[in-house]
Amino acid sequence: MVDFGFNIKKARSFNLTTSDLTKASELLERVPSYRLCISCGGCTATCSARQFTNFDIRKVHNSFRRGLYSGLDKELHKCMLCGKCTLVCPRGVNLRSLIINMRQILDSRTETL
């Protein structure tokens, strides 16, 4: 085997028809501007938390949208809610509200109320 200096990763696949999208649907009801997100990455590029951690709001958005919720609550608490992402969003997505609502939806204590 020849070492080319990189590895080819195994493809990730998931079935949206079997994913639990109830939390994603609830988020869309709470923050309608979430539908406008085109995953351009502007939010991630300007993120203050990203300078200090490995926080990637675009990955969090996409995971939430696909019903992949495990570990997202820990990721979302890396956000400092500074609002820079909201200022640069070309589609006008209210990212502060989005992150706050994601935290609330994923918080296990609010699910039992």
Secondary structure, 3 states (H helix, E strand, C coil): CCCCCCCCCCCCCCCCCCCCCHHHHHHHHHCHHHHHCCCCCHHHHHCCHHHCCCCCHHHHHHHHHCCCCCCHHHHHCCCCCCCHHHHHCCCCCCHHHHHHHHHHHHCHHHHCC
